[in-house]
Amino acid sequence: MEDTSYDAIVVGSGPGGASCATLLQKRGIRTLIVEKNDFVGGKMVSIEKDGYAYDLFPHGQVPMRGSQFEAIFDELGVRDEFEPALEPDDDRDIIKIAYRKRGWDEYRFTVQGQAMADPTPFFKLWDMDTEAEQKVLAFMTGLVTMPEEEIDRLDDLTMHEYLIEQDVPFELYSYLAFHANASLAEPIDLVSASEQVRIMRQMMLQGGGGQYKGGFGTLAKVMIREFEKNGGTMITNARVEKIVIENGAATGVVTAQGTFRAPIVVSSAGIQPTVLKLVGEEHFDRSYANYVKGLVPGWAFTSVRYFLDKPVMDVAMYVAYADESWIDMERFIRMKEGHIPDEVILFMVNHSFYDEKAAPPGKQVLVSGTICSPDPDAKEIEGLWKVMDKQMQRFFPEIWAATERREYAGPREISSLTRDAVLPGQGGECVGLGQVVGQCGRDKPSVTAPIRGLYYAGTDAGAAGMGTHQATLSGTEVARLVGHELRRRQKMQ
């Protein structure tokens, strides 16, 4: 490659890196993307194999209406290629929920539409009395109408503390504990109330659980295509070995394919891998390096992919939980000590519901997941796979009978494909840093590193919300800041 100098270099093509780089190039800033894999998208990767097309890991978009992807596609001029596979007001049965209350012998089931405007199916599922129903309605109404400044004041409360303060019925507490695991990959007694409340509001007002034709990876592919169409350069199979720091400023990156120079380096490799490995903590003030080391990672999702010899699942998603199956810190510690639970939460996506091309004719592919440790060497993963398979046989025997083969993945696979493990017990996070008290809202790490010209893009820094939406919000903000910084430097020359 002859050209080794750019205006900006972006490390990684996950949703944060891809959105940032694509917007920079669209705005006339010569940008290089350096990607360690031979595919794009990071954790948002979708694959096509043996006639199947599906996400490698389970995903669900929140919000569905007004996501940051939509704004990016608008700016790129490719709005017609923004193809949600589901609308927030879709009137079909979308979600099948299995729930077991403490003391019940068996799970009960209900089917729910996408909009979730009618809480009656939940009330029946939970077997609530009228007084409890009224408390739930009052709480949810207050949540929907809560002003943003009031949500901001919840940064320092865990969702557990907030719900105890609000005196909600246990059935609602149990559901939100499940939601903390399934949507934020966090325990209810650590997750920031402001973060979970904000995501719940988006689900109720803008829709949740969205998907895209071809899977989430299609979004990354379109962005990278437009990036290159607008003159951007991307190199793959090029792991960044070092971010170059000279005279207190970022000046480029070193890869196996050569050294590339730029006055701006944006890393979407994660704040901890960036600071502690790619840059090196010797370039940072000791207090900042210690701050980065102390940041709490999110939890991981371990998944099982089921390939069926006939279409069986007729809704978009299955979820299953019990009062004893969601994981808080006490249960997490027990699991880490080797006590594999008898039941786990189960979240499963039917790609064929969203896209008729997701599987060969007459077949189906399902991607399921449950919460687990982010440790690539976690000992409980195989035990969780066994529990997931056991629950599949119990809840959905028709799926189990139609399964031709299964594929298993966990934090080890996530880390090897995406985020390098640089601290003990970390690397396999399903998004990045934990959305926990002390790391959300005003306490969210800044996208601007304390080294001139170095930025972080992705779920670790600068934005709020769920998963891919949060990452693209961060990438968009970094693109704005980088443009401002380069204009400022030009004026000073």
N, C-alpha and C positions, 0 to 999 in steps of 0.2 A: 504494500500500500504506500503510494508516494506521498500523499498529503497527511501530515502528522500534526498539524496545527489547526485548532478550532476556536470558536468563541466560547463554547461550553462543552463539557463532557458529562454525560449521564451514565452512571453505573447501574445497570440492571434495567430490564424491560417489563417489570411488574406494573400494576396499574398506576402506582405513583411515578415511577420512572418514565413509563411510556407516555402518560399524559403530559408530564412536564416537558419532555424532549419534543413531543409533537407540537405543543403550543409554542415552544421556543423557536423551532424551525419555521413554523407558520408565520411567526412575527419577524422573520428575517435574521435570526441569530443562528449562525452556522454551528450545528450541533452534531456530536458523535455519541452514539449509544454503544456501550461495551457490555455484552451479554455473555455470561459464562456458559450457558447452555446452547444447544442447537435449535431451541424453540423459544418463542416469546411468551410473555404473560406472567412469569413468576408463578405464584400460587393460583393465579387466575387462568391457568393453562387448560385448554381443552385438547383432546387428542382424537384422531381418526385412525381406527385400526380394525381390520377384519370386517369392514362394512358398518362398524359402530362409530358414533360421534358423541362424545360425552365429556363432562368435566372430570378431571382426575380426582378432585376432591369435592365434597358437597357444598353447594353455594345457594344463596337466596338473596336477591337484591332488596335492600331497604334504603331509601324509598323507591317505589316503582315509578311514580310520577314525579318528575323534576329532579332526577338523579344528576350528578355532576357529569356523567357520561353524555347525557343529553346535551348539556351546554357545550361540551367539547366537540361533539359531532356537529353542532350548529356552527361553531366557529370554523371548523374545518370545511364546511360546505357539503357535508355528506349526511345530512339529516335523513335522507331517504334510505340510508343503510343502517339507521338505528332501528332495530327490529325487536322490540320486546315480544316475547312469545306469549305474554299474558297481560291483559289489561286489569287495572285495579277494580273495575266494576264488572268483570266477567261474572255471569250469573250461573255458571256451572258449579257442580260440587268440585272443590279444589283440594281440600285437605281432609284426610281421615285421621282422627285423633283417638288413641287408645289411652285410657287413664284408669288407674287403680288407687282408690282411696285407702288410707291406712285402716286395716280391719276387714277390708273386702277380700274375698277369696279369688275373685276373677276380675279381669279388666272389663270396662265398659267402653263402647265405641260410639262416636258420633261423626257425622260428616258436616263440613263447614264450607260455605262459599268464600270467595276471595275477600270481599269487602268487610266481612265480619261486623256488619252494622247491627245485626240482631244477636244479642247475647244469649237468647233462649237455649240454643243447643248446648252452650257451656253450662248454663244453670241446670239443665237436665243431666248432663254428663257428671257434674259435681254433686248432684242430688242435694241441692241447697234449699233451705227454707226461705220464706218470703222476706224475713228480716235480713238475712245474709245477702239475698239478691239486691235489696235496696242499698246496702252498704257498698256492694261492688259497683252498682250503677253510679252512686255518688262519687266514689273514688275515681272511676274512669272518666266521668264528666269533668271532674276537677283537673284531671291530668290533661285532657284534651284542651281545656280552656286556660291552662296555666301560662302566664306571661313568661317570655324568655328570661327576663331578669330574675324571676323567681326560680326558674330551673337552674340558672347560674349559681344561685345560693345553695344548691344541693351538692356542689362539688365535694364538700368535706363530709358528706354523709354516705354511708354504704346504703344500698337498697334495703338491706335487712333492717337497718336502723330507721330508715324512712317509713317502711311498712309497719314496723312496731309502733312508731309514733302516730301513724294514721289509724291504727287499730282495725286493720282489714281482716276479713274472714280468712281462716287458714287455707281454704281451697284456693283463694286468689294468691295468697303468699306462695303456695306450692307451685302454682302455674308460673308465677314470676321467677321463682327459683329455677324452674325448668328453662324458662326463657333466658335467664342470665347465662346458663350453660350453653343453650343451643344457638343463641344469637350473638352473644358476646364472648363466649368461651371463658367465662368467669364464674366464680362462686358468688352467690347473692350476698354473702357477708364480707366481700372485698370490693365488688363492683361499685363504681361511683353511681349514686342515685341520679345525678344529673345526666350521665351518659345513658343509663337504661331508660329513664323517663323520656329523654329526647328521641330515642329510637322507637319506643312504644308509641309516642305521638305520631311519628312519621308513618308507622305501620297503619295506624288508625285513620290518618288524614290523607296519606299519599300512597298507601298500599305497601304490602310486604310480601316477601317470598318470590320476587320476580325472577325471571329467567330470560334467556335470549336464544334465538334460533341459531343452532350450531354451537351453543354453549357460551360461557363467559369469555372464553379465549378468542371468540370472533371479534369482540370489542378491541382487544389488544392487536389483533391482526390488522384490523381496519386502521387503527391509529398508526401502527408502524408502516403500513403501506402508504398512508398520506404523508408521514414523516419523510420517507424516501422519495416520494413523488415531488415533495417540495424542496428536495436537494439535500436532505439529511443523510448521514452516513451511519451504518450500523455494522458492527462486526460481532459475529457469534463464535462460540467455542473459545472465548477469550477471557478467561478468568483474570480479574484485576488482582495483581500481586501486591501493589502498593499505590496509594495516593501520594503523589510527590508534594512535599512541603518545602518551600525555599523562602528564607527571610520572613517566616511567619505567615506565609500565604500559600494557598493551593495553586499549583502550577501545572498539574497534569496527572497522568496515571501510567503505571508500568504494567504491561501484560506480556504473556508469552509471545504475542504477535507484535510486540514492539512497544515503544514509549510514545505516548500521545500528549500533546501540550494544549493547555487552555487556561485562561485566567479564572475560569469558573469550573468547579467540579461539584456535581450534584450526585449524592449517593442514595440509592434506594435499596441498599444492601442491609439496612437496619442500623440504628444508631450505635448499638454496642459493637457489632462487627466492624463498623466504620471507624469508630474511635479507637478501639482496643487492638484491631488487627490491621486494617487497611491504612490507617494513618499512623497509629502507634501512640500510646498514652504519653510518651515522653514529649510530644509536641503540645500537650495541653497542660493547663494549670492542674495541680494535683487535686484540688477540690472538685474541679469539673470531671476529671477522670473517675474520682470516687463516686460522684453523683451518677455518672453513667453506669458504673458497675452496680450501683444500688437500685437501678430501675427494675421493676418487676415485670417479667415476661408474661404474656398471655398463655393460656393453656392451649392444648392441641386437640385436634379431632383425628381419631383413628377411624379408618373407613374400610368397608367391604363393598366391592362391586359385584353385583349379581347379574349374570348373563342368562336370559331365559329363552327357552326354545319355543315359547308362544307368548303373546300378550296376555298378561294377567292383571296387572295393576291398572285401574281405570280412573285414578285421580292423579293430581300432580305431585302431592306429597303425603307421606305417612309420618306421623309423629307418635311416639309412645313414651309415657312417663308414669311414674307412681310417686306417691308421697315419700317413699324410701329410696327412689332411684336417682333423683338429681343429687349433684355433688356440691356440698359446702366444704369449708376447710377441714372440719372434723372428719368427714367421710373421705376427703382427699388424702389426708394423712394416713388413715387406716388402709386405703387402697395402696399407697406407696409402701406401706409396711408389709404388703403381701396379701391382704384380705380382699380378694376379688369379690365384688358385690354379686348377689344372686340376680339382680336386675339392673339394667342401665337405661338411661334415656336413649331413644332411638330416633334418628332423623333420617328420612330417606326421600330422595328425589327421583322422579320418573321422567327421564329425558324424552321418552317417546310421547309424553303428554304435550310437551312443548314443541316438539319438532318431529314430524313424521319420518324424517330422514335419520333419526338418531340411532336406528337399528335396522338391520336387513328386514325385508318383508317377512311377516309372521313371527318376528322375534322382539325382544325388549331388553333394555339395559337399565338397571337401577343402581344408584350410588347412595350408600347409607353411611352414617357416621355416629360416633358417640364421643363424649368428652374424655380427655386423658391428659397425662402429664406432657409437657413440651420436651422432656428429656429424650434425646435420640436413643439413649440406652435404657429407657424405662423398662422395667421387668414385667409390668402388668399387662402389656399390650396383647400378647398372645392369649392371656386369660380373658381379656375383654372381647377379643374376636370370638372366642368360644361362647361367651354369654350372648353376644349379638346374634350369632347363628342359632343358638337355642331359642332366643326370643322370636326370631324370624319363623322358626318351625312352629312355635306356639301361637303367635298372632296371625301369621299369614301362611298357613300350610300350603295353600295353592301356589304361592310364589316358590316356596322351598321345593315343591314337587316338580316345578317347571325349570329349576335352575340347572343349566348345563355345566357351568363352571363359576368359580369365584376368584376374585383377586383381592389381596389384602394390602393395606398401606397404613403407615403410622408415622410418628414423629421422626423416625430415622430417615424415611423416604422423603418427607417434607424438607428436612434440613439438607439432605444431600442435593436436592433439586433447587433449593431456594436459599435459605438463610444459613450461613456458616455458624456452627456452634463454637463460641469463643469463651463462654463461661460454663461452669459445671451445671448440668441439668437444664440447659437452654439450647435453642436452635430449631426445635420442631414446632414452634408456635403456629397456630392456624392463621393468625394475622400478624402479630408483632408484639409490641409492648402491651401489657395488660391494661384494660380500661378500668382501672381501680382508683380508689381514693388516693390523692397525692399525685396522680398522673393524668388527670382529666381537667377540662375547662382551663382556668387560669394557671393550673399546674402542669399543663401539657408541655412536653419539651418543645423548645423553639426549633423552627426549621433552619435557623441561622446558627451555624457553629461558631465558636469563639476563635476561629481561624479565618482570615480574610479569604473570600472566594469559595468557601466550603459550605454546602447546604445539605439538608436531609429531606428526602421526599418519600412519602408513604405513610402507613398507619402509625408509625412511631412518633411523628412530630406534626404539630401545627394545625390539626383539624379534629373534628368530632364526628360521631356517627358510626355506622356499621361497615366494617370490612372494606370492600372495594370502593364504595362511595366515599368513605373517609380517606382512603389512599389517593383517590383522584382529586378530592378537595385540596389535600396537601400538595399534590403535584401542580395543581393550578396556581396555588398561592406562591409556590417556589418559582414558577415561571414568571409571575408578576414581579417578584423581588429581584430575580436575576436580570430581567429586562431593565428595571430601574437602576440596578448597580452598574450595568454595562453602559447605559446612557450617561450616568454620573461620571464614570471613568473617561468617556469620550470627551465630555465637556472640560475635564481637567487637563487633557493633553494639549 
